[in-house]
Amino acid sequence: MSYSPDLVDELNTLLRFDLATNQQGVKVHKTADAAVIAATQRLHDKGLLSQADGGYLTSLGREAAEHAQAALTILTSGFQPFLP
């Protein structure tokens, strides 16, 4: 299984959230790119966002966003594991 373009759009949407605070949400306007609007709606349908146009992360959404941001950090950091 690989990441579909829709899943990549959802992951990118999760990256927009500031995990340093629970008081800041995201608002996706109707003039946004159609892929972003659709990804936001799908995340809401999956129970990760409080509103269809963004809103706040649910507890499950926060966990998903933490994992998405961690994966991005690992994949872009040039991490070299120690191999004996």
VMD Tcl script that builds the backbone (N, CA, C; Angstrom):
set m [mol new atoms 252]
animate dup $m
set s [atomselect $m all]
$s set {name element resname resid chain x y z} {
  {N N MET 1 A 0.846 -1.176 0.000}
  {CA C MET 1 A 0.000 0.000 0.000}
  {C C MET 1 A 0.889 1.237 0.000}
  {N N SER 2 A 0.491 2.239 -0.745}
  {CA C SER 2 A 1.250 3.482 -0.785}
  {C C SER 2 A 0.313 4.654 -0.537}
  {N N TYR 3 A 0.899 5.823 -0.340}
  {CA C TYR 3 A 0.107 7.027 -0.125}
  {C C TYR 3 A -0.529 7.463 -1.437}
  {N N SER 4 A -1.838 7.609 -1.419}
  {CA C SER 4 A -2.553 8.138 -2.587}
  {C C SER 4 A -2.445 9.665 -2.544}
  {N N PRO 5 A -2.714 10.322 -3.642}
  {CA C PRO 5 A -2.714 11.796 -3.621}
  {C C PRO 5 A -3.684 12.364 -2.573}
  {N N ASP 6 A -4.829 11.713 -2.379}
  {CA C ASP 6 A -5.774 12.184 -1.357}
  {C C ASP 6 A -5.173 12.099 0.041}
  {N N LEU 7 A -4.476 11.000 0.339}
  {CA C LEU 7 A -3.851 10.864 1.659}
  {C C LEU 7 A -2.732 11.879 1.852}
  {N N VAL 8 A -1.976 12.146 0.798}
  {CA C VAL 8 A -0.924 13.164 0.882}
  {C C VAL 8 A -1.549 14.521 1.182}
  {N N ASP 9 A -2.664 14.836 0.540}
  {CA C ASP 9 A -3.358 16.093 0.826}
  {C C ASP 9 A -3.828 16.147 2.275}
  {N N GLU 10 A -4.304 15.028 2.800}
  {CA C GLU 10 A -4.735 14.986 4.196}
  {C C GLU 10 A -3.552 15.169 5.144}
  {N N LEU 11 A -2.438 14.513 4.857}
  {CA C LEU 11 A -1.239 14.677 5.682}
  {C C LEU 11 A -0.757 16.119 5.655}
  {N N ASN 12 A -0.751 16.722 4.480}
  {CA C ASN 12 A -0.341 18.125 4.376}
  {C C ASN 12 A -1.281 19.043 5.146}
  {N N THR 13 A -2.559 18.716 5.172}
  {CA C THR 13 A -3.515 19.506 5.948}
  {C C THR 13 A -3.215 19.379 7.436}
  {N N LEU 14 A -2.904 18.182 7.894}
  {CA C LEU 14 A -2.564 17.991 9.309}
  {C C LEU 14 A -1.308 18.753 9.698}
  {N N LEU 15 A -0.399 18.951 8.753}
  {CA C LEU 15 A 0.833 19.684 9.041}
  {C C LEU 15 A 0.580 21.169 9.282}
  {N N ARG 16 A -0.561 21.671 8.894}
  {CA C ARG 16 A -0.888 23.093 9.062}
  {C C ARG 16 A -1.204 23.459 10.507}
  {N N PHE 17 A -1.464 22.465 11.340}
  {CA C PHE 17 A -1.851 22.741 12.718}
  {C C PHE 17 A -0.624 22.949 13.591}
  {N N ASP 18 A -0.695 23.965 14.452}
  {CA C ASP 18 A 0.364 24.262 15.411}
  {C C ASP 18 A 0.120 23.401 16.650}
  {N N LEU 19 A 0.986 22.434 16.861}
  {CA C LEU 19 A 0.804 21.513 17.979}
  {C C LEU 19 A 1.256 22.094 19.316}
  {N N ALA 20 A 1.816 23.287 19.293}
  {CA C ALA 20 A 2.249 23.920 20.537}
  {C C ALA 20 A 1.057 24.435 21.345}
  {N N THR 21 A -0.108 24.534 20.708}
  {CA C THR 21 A -1.292 25.027 21.399}
  {C C THR 21 A -2.535 24.300 20.906}
  {N N ASN 22 A -3.494 24.147 21.806}
  {CA C ASN 22 A -4.791 23.593 21.418}
  {C C ASN 22 A -5.789 24.703 21.121}
  {N N GLN 23 A -5.358 25.951 21.293}
  {CA C GLN 23 A -6.238 27.096 21.150}
  {C C GLN 23 A -6.252 27.685 19.742}
  {N N GLN 24 A -5.470 27.112 18.851}
  {CA C GLN 24 A -5.381 27.644 17.486}
  {C C GLN 24 A -5.854 26.586 16.499}
  {N N GLY 25 A -6.866 26.943 15.732}
  {CA C GLY 25 A -7.393 26.034 14.730}
  {C C GLY 25 A -6.987 26.478 13.342}
  {N N VAL 26 A -7.627 25.882 12.348}
  {CA C VAL 26 A -7.371 26.211 10.956}
  {C C VAL 26 A -8.721 26.447 10.291}
  {N N LYS 27 A -8.810 27.484 9.488}
  {CA C LYS 27 A -10.018 27.777 8.720}
  {C C LYS 27 A -9.677 27.657 7.242}
  {N N VAL 28 A -10.357 26.762 6.540}
  {CA C VAL 28 A -10.152 26.594 5.108}
  {C C VAL 28 A -11.307 27.311 4.412}
  {N N HIS 29 A -10.971 28.353 3.700}
  {CA C HIS 29 A -11.984 29.159 3.024}
  {C C HIS 29 A -12.461 28.487 1.744}
  {N N LYS 30 A -13.648 28.839 1.311}
  {CA C LYS 30 A -14.219 28.229 0.103}
  {C C LYS 30 A -13.458 28.607 -1.157}
  {N N THR 31 A -12.556 29.577 -1.065}
  {CA C THR 31 A -11.725 29.957 -2.215}
  {C C THR 31 A -10.395 29.205 -2.235}
  {N N ALA 32 A -10.180 28.331 -1.254}
  {CA C ALA 32 A -8.935 27.543 -1.190}
  {C C ALA 32 A -8.912 26.543 -2.332}
  {N N ASP 33 A -7.747 25.964 -2.561}
  {CA C ASP 33 A -7.597 24.923 -3.569}
  {C C ASP 33 A -8.590 23.795 -3.293}
  {N N ALA 34 A -9.197 23.278 -4.345}
  {CA C ALA 34 A -10.216 22.225 -4.197}
  {C C ALA 34 A -9.675 20.999 -3.477}
  {N N ALA 35 A -8.415 20.662 -3.690}
  {CA C ALA 35 A -7.824 19.496 -3.024}
  {C C ALA 35 A -7.733 19.719 -1.514}
  {N N VAL 36 A -7.440 20.934 -1.102}
  {CA C VAL 36 A -7.346 21.261 0.330}
  {C C VAL 36 A -8.737 21.211 0.964}
  {N N ILE 37 A -9.717 21.756 0.274}
  {CA C ILE 37 A -11.090 21.725 0.781}
  {C C ILE 37 A -11.559 20.281 0.945}
  {N N ALA 38 A -11.301 19.463 -0.062}
  {CA C ALA 38 A -11.719 18.057 -0.009}
  {C C ALA 38 A -10.987 17.300 1.094}
  {N N ALA 39 A -9.696 17.548 1.251}
  {CA C ALA 39 A -8.918 16.875 2.299}
  {C C ALA 39 A -9.443 17.248 3.678}
  {N N THR 40 A -9.779 18.511 3.856}
  {CA C THR 40 A -10.300 18.975 5.144}
  {C C THR 40 A -11.641 18.308 5.441}
  {N N GLN 41 A -12.483 18.210 4.454}
  {CA C GLN 41 A -13.775 17.541 4.629}
  {C C GLN 41 A -13.575 16.065 4.998}
  {N N ARG 42 A -12.650 15.388 4.307}
  {CA C ARG 42 A -12.396 13.974 4.611}
  {C C ARG 42 A -11.874 13.805 6.028}
  {N N LEU 43 A -10.989 14.694 6.475}
  {CA C LEU 43 A -10.467 14.610 7.842}
  {C C LEU 43 A -11.589 14.810 8.856}
  {N N HIS 44 A -12.508 15.706 8.553}
  {CA C HIS 44 A -13.663 15.903 9.434}
  {C C HIS 44 A -14.521 14.639 9.446}
  {N N ASP 45 A -14.777 14.075 8.265}
  {CA C ASP 45 A -15.580 12.854 8.173}
  {C C ASP 45 A -14.951 11.693 8.943}
  {N N LYS 46 A -13.631 11.676 9.021}
  {CA C LYS 46 A -12.909 10.621 9.742}
  {C C LYS 46 A -12.810 10.892 11.236}
  {N N GLY 47 A -13.312 12.060 11.664}
  {CA C GLY 47 A -13.303 12.399 13.083}
  {C C GLY 47 A -12.015 13.031 13.566}
  {N N LEU 48 A -11.193 13.546 12.658}
  {CA C LEU 48 A -9.926 14.156 13.050}
  {C C LEU 48 A -10.018 15.669 13.237}
  {N N LEU 49 A -11.028 16.295 12.616}
  {CA C LEU 49 A -11.228 17.737 12.737}
  {C C LEU 49 A -12.621 18.023 13.277}
  {N N SER 50 A -12.741 19.113 14.016}
  {CA C SER 50 A -14.021 19.446 14.638}
  {C C SER 50 A -15.038 20.018 13.653}
  {N N GLN 51 A -14.580 20.591 12.555}
  {CA C GLN 51 A -15.477 21.221 11.584}
  {C C GLN 51 A -15.113 20.778 10.175}
  {N N ALA 52 A -16.076 20.808 9.273}
  {CA C ALA 52 A -15.837 20.410 7.884}
  {C C ALA 52 A -14.902 21.375 7.167}
  {N N ASP 53 A -14.827 22.613 7.658}
  {CA C ASP 53 A -13.928 23.602 7.040}
  {C C ASP 53 A -12.685 23.846 7.891}
  {N N GLY 54 A -12.346 22.888 8.722}
  {CA C GLY 54 A -11.144 22.989 9.551}
  {C C GLY 54 A -11.479 22.898 11.017}
  {N N GLY 55 A -11.473 24.037 11.669}
  {CA C GLY 55 A -11.745 24.050 13.097}
  {C C GLY 55 A -10.531 23.601 13.885}
  {N N TYR 56 A -10.771 22.750 14.856}
  {CA C TYR 56 A -9.716 22.282 15.752}
  {C C TYR 56 A -9.500 20.788 15.562}
  {N N LEU 57 A -8.327 20.346 15.972}
  {CA C LEU 57 A -8.045 18.920 15.973}
  {C C LEU 57 A -8.828 18.252 17.092}
  {N N THR 58 A -9.395 17.102 16.806}
  {CA C THR 58 A -9.962 16.275 17.864}
  {C C THR 58 A -8.782 15.568 18.548}
  {N N SER 59 A -9.045 14.796 19.576}
  {CA C SER 59 A -7.934 14.084 20.224}
  {C C SER 59 A -7.290 13.106 19.243}
  {N N LEU 60 A -8.092 12.434 18.434}
  {CA C LEU 60 A -7.548 11.542 17.418}
  {C C LEU 60 A -6.797 12.334 16.353}
  {N N GLY 61 A -7.337 13.487 15.990}
  {CA C GLY 61 A -6.675 14.342 15.008}
  {C C GLY 61 A -5.331 14.851 15.504}
  {N N ARG 62 A -5.274 15.199 16.782}
  {CA C ARG 62 A -4.003 15.660 17.352}
  {C C ARG 62 A -2.963 14.546 17.293}
  {N N GLU 63 A -3.376 13.338 17.623}
  {CA C GLU 63 A -2.451 12.206 17.568}
  {C C GLU 63 A -1.965 11.988 16.132}
  {N N ALA 64 A -2.872 12.064 15.165}
  {CA C ALA 64 A -2.503 11.892 13.761}
  {C C ALA 64 A -1.562 13.008 13.312}
  {N N ALA 65 A -1.845 14.241 13.732}
  {CA C ALA 65 A -0.990 15.368 13.358}
  {C C ALA 65 A 0.402 15.226 13.968}
  {N N GLU 66 A 0.470 14.754 15.209}
  {CA C GLU 66 A 1.771 14.528 15.845}
  {C C GLU 66 A 2.585 13.508 15.053}
  {N N HIS 67 A 1.937 12.437 14.650}
  {CA C HIS 67 A 2.631 11.404 13.880}
  {C C HIS 67 A 3.039 11.929 12.499}
  {N N ALA 68 A 2.157 12.679 11.857}
  {CA C ALA 68 A 2.462 13.233 10.537}
  {C C ALA 68 A 3.652 14.181 10.616}
  {N N GLN 69 A 3.661 15.034 11.638}
  {CA C GLN 69 A 4.759 15.982 11.784}
  {C C GLN 69 A 6.055 15.274 12.162}
  {N N ALA 70 A 5.968 14.245 12.986}
  {CA C ALA 70 A 7.163 13.481 13.346}
  {C C ALA 70 A 7.736 12.766 12.129}
  {N N ALA 71 A 6.875 12.156 11.332}
  {CA C ALA 71 A 7.346 11.461 10.129}
  {C C ALA 71 A 8.022 12.438 9.178}
  {N N LEU 72 A 7.446 13.608 8.996}
  {CA C LEU 72 A 8.055 14.606 8.116}
  {C C LEU 72 A 9.425 15.017 8.643}
  {N N THR 73 A 9.537 15.228 9.936}
  {CA C THR 73 A 10.813 15.607 10.539}
  {C C THR 73 A 11.864 14.528 10.304}
  {N N ILE 74 A 11.496 13.293 10.530}
  {CA C ILE 74 A 12.432 12.177 10.341}
  {C C ILE 74 A 12.852 12.064 8.882}
  {N N LEU 75 A 11.905 12.157 7.988}
  {CA C LEU 75 A 12.188 11.956 6.565}
  {C C LEU 75 A 12.955 13.111 5.933}
  {N N THR 76 A 12.903 14.284 6.536}
  {CA C THR 76 A 13.594 15.440 5.959}
  {C C THR 76 A 14.841 15.849 6.738}
  {N N SER 77 A 15.174 15.137 7.811}
  {CA C SER 77 A 16.295 15.547 8.662}
  {C C SER 77 A 17.624 14.936 8.247}
  {N N GLY 78 A 17.609 14.003 7.330}
  {CA C GLY 78 A 18.850 13.331 6.980}
  {C C GLY 78 A 19.294 12.376 8.065}
  {N N PHE 79 A 18.359 11.912 8.866}
  {CA C PHE 79 A 18.633 10.975 9.962}
  {C C PHE 79 A 19.369 9.756 9.448}
  {N N GLN 80 A 20.457 9.423 10.099}
  {CA C GLN 80 A 21.244 8.250 9.744}
  {C C GLN 80 A 21.243 7.309 10.947}
  {N N PRO 81 A 20.531 6.202 10.869}
  {CA C PRO 81 A 20.512 5.283 12.010}
  {C C PRO 81 A 21.885 4.639 12.198}
  {N N PHE 82 A 22.162 4.295 13.429}
  {CA C PHE 82 A 23.408 3.612 13.742}
  {C C PHE 82 A 23.260 2.147 13.376}
  {N N LEU 83 A 24.063 1.684 12.470}
  {CA C LEU 83 A 24.046 0.275 12.096}
  {C C LEU 83 A 25.415 -0.309 12.389}
  {N N PRO 84 A 25.457 -1.309 13.271}
  {CA C PRO 84 A 26.753 -1.900 13.645}
  {C C PRO 84 A 27.402 -2.644 12.498}
}
mol reanalyze $m
mol bondsrecalc $m
mol representation Tube
mol addrep $m
